[in-house]
Amino acid sequence: MPDKYTCEIIANKKLADNVFTIAVSNKELAAVACPGQFLHIKCGDARLLRRPISICDIRGATVIFVIEAVGEGTRWLSNSRSGQKLDILGPLGNGFSMPEGRIIAIGGGMGVPPMLLTAKSAIGDVTAIIGFRNKERVILKNEFSSICNEVYITTDDGSFGLRGPVTAPLQELLEIGEYSAVLACGPRAMLSAVTVLCRLHGVPCQVSLEERMACGVGACLTCVCATVSDGDKRMSRVCRDGPVFNAGEVVW
């Protein structure tokens, strides 16, 4: 079983409509967390199931995560206040393997926050591509700009940055530069398109899958997805075998 921590909230800030960044203090949790892993957070005594939330950043003894308040659990978290204690299991799952050399970190929507710690943990130069629906949904722009060599921002409607999907700047970068890997998190359709481009250009790609979870430790099989290894197809548990997979192993 993963470790359980009692973490005190030290900040809760609204980033966009229904999107909040929450910082908790716990040096033991901060010391063992890796990019791409997630936390399983208890959201009040009335809710049996915890909520899986990706780790956005680590700053000393502070662990930061970003939520979108879309259900009862995340709405409860969005209303939490400094000084309140959270019951957290984690860190859970397998995170990104950090290659040497130049990498591209890609995030789409609520897949953007976990790519911040990923970019921050990179060994070499990092170019970030982060995509959103519109200008009002853009988050963490300054944070990415402070740690990345280049940051491309795309919006579906063109209201901020480049118009269109994250795959447009990705294709241009892969055509003109040499990269050790592409690391990505976001909607499944986006990850599938990123995988196709990376395969076309011969660049290794890792993807962090977003799936609904219940137990978070691999027992309930709620979050299984089809993968292939050495020609054998099997059902992998995103919470335990992932959430990060080599893109070529995922059956899209």
Order of alpha helices (4+ residues) and beta strands (2+ residues): beta-beta-alpha-beta-beta-beta-alpha-beta-beta-alpha-beta-alpha-beta-beta-alpha-beta-alpha-beta-beta-beta-beta
